[in-house]
């Protein structure tokens, strides 16, 4: 069994016959030109040590060296080796608020899109951690179970919108309750939940649920999205803003970020509240926090992999190039004795 890692480079081998074609055209041209200058016997007297065999030998060595370099680029792999892969990390769940107040555009492009950007940038910093995603409004919905497939996590994240849950409100307590089911290992020491929300219209016994999460060993970090000044809630149909939400008296409703509830949740679980306004700062704080957590080994695999063999071809190419440098195009004593082309003396 073998494997060619970069087989596209094999096309470079077509250069070799092109080089040989030009070589023979050059030989033909030189002989034709020399005949115009002098006859064959006179040319032999003028350059008695000129060896046609040496020219062929040099071009052959250069062709072999080039072919060896190409195969070094291709990196043939054969022969197997056993490797033990261990994966360790932290189970991290993101609960993203998808209530309609998250459509407010007081932070560009809007609160929900900003939340998606934050989660995406945080996931980009992961190296072995497992991630899960929850969407919540008046109820909570498991968007993605715990996984190491970051590509799938980003895909599911981008599909989240305010229409995926019909009931409106902000039931953070249900998101916390659902998140507790994501951590199925009783021995796991690091359980992290990130809640991204504007903190508005929260429902339920937040304090009691947060304390239960703390007893279960879950640390909650809340990320506040939006501004204290706030903004109106757009009513959107087919991607077009038709109007803005109004109260019973016909006044435009202004939704604002409420930090107090988010800070309270984080405080009850030994977590931290993070202002979500600046993406780089959020990612820096999250990365710094995750680096100090105990990692759990959750997967060990024994795999058979091919061995890289490019070094042999590279070594052969260098040797042939070194040999070619010391080959002269004139005859040597031992070649004269061999008389490979039955030349007259």
LONUGU-897153 format. One record per residue (C-alpha): residue number from 1; residue in one letter; y negated, x, z. Coordinates in nm, 3 decimals, m for minus. Layout:
SITE    nr   rest         Y         X         Z
SITE   NUM      a         Y         X         Z
...
//
This chain:
SITE    nr   rest         Y         X         Z
SITE     1      x     0.000     0.000     0.000
SITE     2      x    m0.348     0.120    m0.082
SITE     3      x    m0.701    m0.015    m0.096
SITE     4      x    m0.997     0.084    m0.314
SITE     5      x    m1.302     0.018    m0.098
SITE     6      x    m1.570     0.049    m0.371
SITE     7      x    m1.382     0.003    m0.697
SITE     8      x    m1.704    m0.069    m0.891
SITE     9      x    m1.759     0.306    m0.907
SITE    10      x    m1.451     0.343    m1.131
SITE    11      x    m1.673     0.252    m1.425
SITE    12      x    m1.831     0.596    m1.389
SITE    13      x    m1.506     0.747    m1.523
SITE    14      x    m1.611     0.625    m1.868
SITE    15      x    m1.868     0.905    m1.866
SITE    16      x    m1.587     1.163    m1.901
SITE    17      x    m1.470     1.064    m2.255
SITE    18      x    m1.837     1.047    m2.361
SITE    19      x    m1.888     1.403    m2.236
SITE    20      x    m1.578     1.520    m2.427
SITE    21      x    m1.702     1.350    m2.742
SITE    22      x    m2.033     1.534    m2.719
SITE    23      x    m1.846     1.858    m2.646
SITE    24      x    m1.636     1.835    m2.963
SITE    25      x    m1.940     1.733    m3.168
SITE    26      x    m2.119     2.040    m3.034
SITE    27      x    m1.820     2.264    m3.118
SITE    28      x    m1.808     2.123    m3.470
SITE    29      x    m2.183     2.170    m3.516
SITE    30      x    m2.173     2.529    m3.386
SITE    31      x    m1.885     2.627    m3.613
SITE    32      x    m2.053     2.471    m3.912
SITE    33      x    m2.379     2.649    m3.836
SITE    34      x    m2.206     2.984    m3.775
SITE    35      x    m2.031     2.966    m4.114
SITE    36      x    m2.372     2.944    m4.278
SITE    37      x    m2.479     3.253    m4.091
SITE    38      x    m2.173     3.475    m4.148
SITE    39      x    m1.805     3.461    m4.238
SITE    40      x    m1.529     3.423    m3.983
SITE    41      x    m1.429     3.790    m3.962
SITE    42      x    m1.784     3.906    m3.912
SITE    43      x    m1.839     3.653    m3.633
SITE    44      x    m1.531     3.787    m3.453
SITE    45      x    m1.674     4.138    m3.470
SITE    46      x    m2.012     4.022    m3.342
SITE    47      x    m1.863     3.837    m3.044
SITE    48      x    m1.514     3.980    m2.985
SITE    49      x    m1.487     3.854    m2.629
SITE    50      x    m1.594     3.499    m2.696
SITE    51      x    m1.315     3.264    m2.577
SITE    52      x    m1.279     2.911    m2.708
SITE    53      x    m1.006     2.849    m2.450
SITE    54      x    m1.249     2.933    m2.167
SITE    55      x    m1.497     2.673    m2.294
SITE    56      x    m1.224     2.407    m2.292
SITE    57      x    m1.113     2.521    m1.947
SITE    58      x    m1.466     2.493    m1.805
SITE    59      x    m1.528     2.145    m1.944
SITE    60      x    m1.185     2.037    m1.816
SITE    61      x    m1.262     2.163    m1.465
SITE    62      x    m1.602     1.990    m1.467
SITE    63      x    m1.438     1.665    m1.582
SITE    64      x    m1.180     1.685    m1.305
SITE    65      x    m1.455     1.761    m1.049
SITE    66      x    m1.655     1.459    m1.167
SITE    67      x    m1.345     1.237    m1.152
SITE    68      x    m1.274     1.360    m0.799
SITE    69      x    m1.632     1.274    m0.696
SITE    70      x    m1.593     0.926    m0.841
SITE    71      x    m1.274     0.872    m0.643
SITE    72      x    m1.453     0.999    m0.332
SITE    73      x    m1.714     0.725    m0.389
SITE    74      x    m1.439     0.469    m0.446
SITE    75      x    m1.284     0.581    m0.114
SITE    76      x    m0.914     0.509    m0.167
SITE    77      x    m0.745     0.401     0.154
SITE    78      x    m0.375     0.440     0.221
SITE    79      x    m0.167     0.509     0.524
SITE    80      x    m0.224     0.279     0.822
SITE    81      x    m0.351     0.331     1.172
SITE    82      x    m0.335     0.098     1.471
SITE    83      x    m0.661     0.008     1.640
SITE    84      x    m0.725    m0.191     1.955
SITE    85      x    m1.034    m0.409     1.930
SITE    86      x    m1.184    m0.542     2.251
SITE    87      x    m1.460    m0.800     2.248
SITE    88      x    m1.671    m0.865     2.550
SITE    89      x    m1.986    m1.058     2.611
SITE    90      x    m2.145    m1.358     2.775
SITE    91      x    m2.103    m1.727     2.696
SITE    92      x    m2.450    m1.854     2.608
SITE    93      x    m2.531    m2.219     2.539
SITE    94      x    m2.852    m2.339     2.379
SITE    95      x    m2.963    m2.696     2.451
SITE    96      x    m3.231    m2.797     2.199
SITE    97      x    m3.454    m3.099     2.255
SITE    98      x    m3.455    m3.319     1.941
SITE    99      x    m3.668    m3.604     2.075
SITE   100      x    m3.953    m3.722     1.852
SITE   101      x    m4.218    m3.548     2.062
SITE   102      x    m4.071    m3.223     1.922
SITE   103      x    m4.227    m3.312     1.585
SITE   104      x    m4.575    m3.245     1.725
SITE   105      x    m4.749    m2.972     1.529
SITE   106      x    m4.952    m2.818     1.812
SITE   107      x    m4.738    m2.509     1.752
SITE   108      x    m4.659    m2.414     1.391
SITE   109      x    m4.476    m2.544     1.201
SITE   110      x    m4.375    m2.794     1.474
SITE   111      x    m4.203    m2.778     1.811
SITE   112      x    m3.852    m2.837     1.677
SITE   113      x    m3.880    m2.582     1.397
SITE   114      x    m4.026    m2.332     1.643
SITE   115      x    m3.727    m2.391     1.871
SITE   116      x    m3.491    m2.322     1.581
SITE   117      x    m3.676    m2.000     1.500
SITE   118      x    m3.652    m1.885     1.862
SITE   119      x    m3.278    m1.953     1.884
SITE   120      x    m3.215    m1.783     1.548
SITE   121      x    m3.404    m1.469     1.650
SITE   122      x    m3.220    m1.456     1.984
SITE   123      x    m2.882    m1.491     1.811
SITE   124      x    m2.977    m1.202     1.581
SITE   125      x    m2.981    m0.978     1.890
SITE   126      x    m2.628    m1.074     2.000
SITE   127      x    m2.347    m0.821     1.982
SITE   128      x    m2.021    m0.977     2.099
SITE   129      x    m2.165    m1.266     2.300
SITE   130      x    m2.037    m1.615     2.231
SITE   131      x    m2.276    m1.897     2.152
SITE   132      x    m2.269    m2.275     2.175
SITE   133      x    m2.532    m2.534     2.077
SITE   134      x    m2.618    m2.875     2.220
SITE   135      x    m2.864    m3.130     2.081
SITE   136      x    m3.016    m3.379     2.322
SITE   137      x    m3.274    m3.655     2.345
SITE   138      x    m3.192    m3.965     2.554
SITE   139      x    m2.831    m3.845     2.535
SITE   140      x    m2.662    m3.513     2.465
SITE   141      x    m2.445    m3.428     2.169
SITE   142      x    m2.221    m3.116     2.127
SITE   143      x    m2.351    m2.958     1.807
SITE   144      x    m2.135    m2.643     1.812
SITE   145      x    m1.863    m2.534     2.057
SITE   146      x    m1.850    m2.180     2.196
SITE   147      x    m1.796    m1.936     1.908
SITE   148      x    m1.864    m1.584     1.785
SITE   149      x    m1.942    m1.711     1.434
SITE   150      x    m2.318    m1.651     1.433
SITE   151      x    m2.346    m1.761     1.070
SITE   152      x    m2.204    m2.103     1.158
SITE   153      x    m2.432    m2.123     1.461
SITE   154      x    m2.742    m2.069     1.245
SITE   155      x    m2.619    m2.319     0.988
SITE   156      x    m2.562    m2.592     1.248
SITE   157      x    m2.893    m2.504     1.408
SITE   158      x    m3.087    m2.557     1.085
SITE   159      x    m2.927    m2.899     1.033
SITE   160      x    m3.066    m3.033     1.362
SITE   161      x    m3.339    m3.298     1.336
SITE   162      x    m3.494    m3.581     1.536
SITE   163      x    m3.287    m3.845     1.352
SITE   164      x    m2.947    m3.714     1.464
SITE   165      x    m2.969    m3.908     1.793
SITE   166      x    m3.086    m4.268     1.766
SITE   167      x    m3.181    m4.312     2.132
SITE   168      x    m3.506    m4.143     2.231
SITE   169      x    m3.618    m3.985     2.555
SITE   170      x    m3.553    m3.645     2.709
SITE   171      x    m3.235    m3.650     2.919
SITE   172      x    m3.222    m3.287     3.027
SITE   173      x    m2.972    m3.383     3.295
SITE   174      x    m2.721    m3.496     3.030
SITE   175      x    m2.766    m3.168     2.841
SITE   176      x    m2.689    m2.974     3.161
SITE   177      x    m2.385    m3.193     3.234
SITE   178      x    m2.250    m3.137     2.882
SITE   179      x    m2.317    m2.763     2.901
SITE   180      x    m2.093    m2.741     3.209
SITE   181      x    m1.794    m2.832     2.988
SITE   182      x    m1.863    m2.537     2.757
SITE   183      x    m1.768    m2.282     3.024
SITE   184      x    m1.394    m2.331     3.061
SITE   185      x    m1.313    m2.006     3.239
SITE   186      x    m1.327    m2.038     3.617
SITE   187      x    m1.332    m1.659     3.660
SITE   188      x    m1.629    m1.606     3.430
SITE   189      x    m1.921    m1.459     3.624
SITE   190      x    m2.197    m1.489     3.363
SITE   191      x    m2.273    m1.841     3.243
SITE   192      x    m2.609    m1.886     3.077
SITE   193      x    m2.782    m2.199     2.951
SITE   194      x    m3.108    m2.189     2.757
SITE   195      x    m3.298    m2.518     2.741
SITE   196      x    m3.566    m2.542     2.471
SITE   197      x    m3.798    m2.836     2.526
SITE   198      x    m4.156    m2.953     2.569
SITE   199      x    m4.050    m3.093     2.908
SITE   200      x    m4.190    m3.438     2.832
SITE   201      x    m4.037    m3.778     2.920
SITE   202      x    m3.756    m3.625     3.124
SITE   203      x    m3.510    m3.865     3.282
SITE   204      x    m3.256    m3.859     3.564
SITE   205      x    m3.209    m3.657     3.881
SITE   206      x    m3.308    m3.317     3.739
SITE   207      x    m3.311    m3.144     4.076
SITE   208      x    m2.965    m3.267     4.174
SITE   209      x    m2.811    m3.177     3.836
SITE   210      x    m2.972    m2.832     3.842
SITE   211      x    m2.830    m2.766     4.188
SITE   212      x    m2.483    m2.869     4.066
SITE   213      x    m2.518    m2.626     3.776
SITE   214      x    m2.616    m2.353     4.019
SITE   215      x    m2.306    m2.422     4.229
SITE   216      x    m2.098    m2.391     3.910
SITE   217      x    m2.248    m2.045     3.853
SITE   218      x    m2.467    m2.147     3.558
SITE   219      x    m2.806    m1.980     3.530
SITE   220      x    m3.057    m2.189     3.338
SITE   221      x    m3.343    m2.038     3.146
SITE   222      x    m3.599    m2.284     3.017
SITE   223      x    m3.819    m2.212     2.716
SITE   224      x    m4.130    m2.427     2.690
SITE   225      x    m4.228    m2.518     2.334
SITE   226      x    m4.570    m2.664     2.257
SITE   227      x    m4.916    m2.629     2.411
SITE   228      x    m5.093    m2.769     2.715
SITE   229      x    m5.356    m2.916     2.481
SITE   230      x    m5.083    m3.099     2.291
SITE   231      x    m5.093    m3.291     1.967
SITE   232      x    m5.010    m3.629     1.809
SITE   233      x    m4.654    m3.730     1.720
SITE   234      x    m4.621    m3.782     1.344
SITE   235      x    m4.418    m4.069     1.204
SITE   236      x    m4.229    m3.921     0.910
SITE   237      x    m4.038    m4.091     0.630
SITE   238      x    m3.866    m3.889     0.357
SITE   239      x    m4.060    m3.581     0.457
SITE   240      x    m4.400    m3.753     0.435
SITE   241      x    m4.626    m3.818     0.735
SITE   242      x    m4.707    m4.190     0.726
SITE   243      x    m4.895    m4.221     1.052
SITE   244      x    m4.907    m4.104     1.411
SITE   245      x    m4.747    m4.271     1.711
SITE   246      x    m4.976    m4.511     1.897
SITE   247      x    m4.958    m4.678     2.236
SITE   248      x    m4.979    m5.054     2.297
SITE   249      x    m5.358    m5.045     2.282
SITE   250      x    m5.356    m4.874     1.942
SITE   251      x    m5.457    m4.530     2.071
SITE   252      x    m5.295    m4.221     1.922
SITE   253      x    m5.040    m4.078     2.166
SITE   254      x    m5.095    m3.713     2.254
SITE   255      x    m4.785    m3.525     2.365
SITE   256      x    m4.828    m3.214     2.581
SITE   257      x    m4.600    m2.941     2.706
SITE   258      x    m4.502    m3.001     3.070
SITE   259      x    m4.412    m2.669     3.228
SITE   260      x    m4.359    m2.800     3.582
SITE   261      x    m4.023    m2.966     3.520
SITE   262      x    m3.898    m2.669     3.317
SITE   263      x    m4.001    m2.424     3.587
SITE   264      x    m3.832    m2.640     3.852
SITE   265      x    m3.501    m2.644     3.666
SITE   266      x    m3.505    m2.266     3.621
SITE   267      x    m3.597    m2.206     3.986
SITE   268      x    m3.303    m2.415     4.116
SITE   269      x    m3.050    m2.206     3.920
SITE   270      x    m3.195    m1.857     3.977
SITE   271      x    m3.312    m1.859     3.619
SITE   272      x    m3.653    m1.814     3.463
SITE   273      x    m3.913    m2.010     3.271
SITE   274      x    m4.030    m1.852     2.944
SITE   275      x    m4.335    m1.949     2.741
SITE   276      x    m4.209    m2.006     2.386
SITE   277      x    m4.539    m1.947     2.209
SITE   278      x    m4.476    m1.588     2.094
SITE   279      x    m4.134    m1.537     1.934
SITE   280      x    m4.124    m1.157     1.982
SITE   281      x    m4.202    m1.188     2.353
SITE   282      x    m3.934    m1.455     2.404
SITE   283      x    m3.671    m1.241     2.229
SITE   284      x    m3.773    m0.935     2.432
SITE   285      x    m3.740    m1.119     2.764
SITE   286      x    m3.406    m1.275     2.670
SITE   287      x    m3.267    m0.943     2.546
SITE   288      x    m3.376    m0.767     2.863
SITE   289      x    m3.210    m1.033     3.077
SITE   290      x    m2.880    m1.033     2.885
SITE   291      x    m2.850    m0.655     2.907
SITE   292      x    m2.823    m0.678     3.286
SITE   293      x    m2.544    m0.937     3.290
SITE   294      x    m2.178    m0.865     3.357
SITE   295      x    m1.984    m0.879     3.031
SITE   296      x    m1.647    m1.053     3.020
SITE   297      x    m1.362    m0.928     2.803
SITE   298      x    m1.239    m1.237     2.625
SITE   299      x    m1.043    m1.104     2.329
SITE   300      x    m0.818    m0.808     2.259
SITE   301      x    m0.660    m0.752     1.919
SITE   302      x    m0.420    m0.496     1.777
SITE   303      x    m0.496    m0.446     1.409
SITE   304      x    m0.350    m0.228     1.137
SITE   305      x    m0.613    m0.067     0.918
SITE   306      x    m0.602     0.173     0.623
SITE   307      x    m0.710     0.533     0.663
SITE   308      x    m1.007     0.665     0.463
SITE   309      x    m0.898     0.933     0.213
SITE   310      x    m1.229     1.009     0.040
SITE   311      x    m1.256     1.350     0.209
SITE   312      x    m0.962     1.490     0.009
SITE   313      x    m1.122     1.398    m0.323
SITE   314      x    m1.459     1.530    m0.209
SITE   315      x    m1.298     1.858    m0.105
SITE   316      x    m1.118     1.885    m0.441
SITE   317      x    m1.445     1.822    m0.627
SITE   318      x    m1.627     2.096    m0.433
SITE   319      x    m1.341     2.340    m0.491
SITE   320      x    m1.339     2.274    m0.867
SITE   321      x    m1.716     2.315    m0.888
SITE   322      x    m1.691     2.643    m0.695
SITE   323      x    m1.415     2.760    m0.932
SITE   324      x    m1.617     2.664    m1.240
SITE   325      x    m1.909     2.881    m1.128
SITE   326      x    m1.695     3.195    m1.146
SITE   327      x    m1.541     3.114    m1.482
SITE   328      x    m1.711     3.303    m1.766
SITE   329      x    m1.685     3.193    m2.125
SITE   330      x    m1.576     3.538    m2.249
SITE   331      x    m1.213     3.650    m2.264
SITE   332      x    m1.050     3.825    m1.973
SITE   333      x    m0.781     4.088    m1.993
SITE   334      x    m0.496     3.860    m1.887
SITE   335      x    m0.599     3.593    m2.139
SITE   336      x    m0.598     3.852    m2.417
SITE   337      x    m0.238     3.938    m2.327
SITE   338      x    m0.133     3.572    m2.334
SITE   339      x    m0.280     3.528    m2.686
SITE   340      x    m0.261     3.148    m2.647
SITE   341      x    m0.405     3.076    m2.993
SITE   342      x    m0.206     3.347    m3.188
SITE   343      x    m0.522     3.536    m3.256
SITE   344      x    m0.496     3.856    m3.460
SITE   345      x    m0.577     4.177    m3.284
//
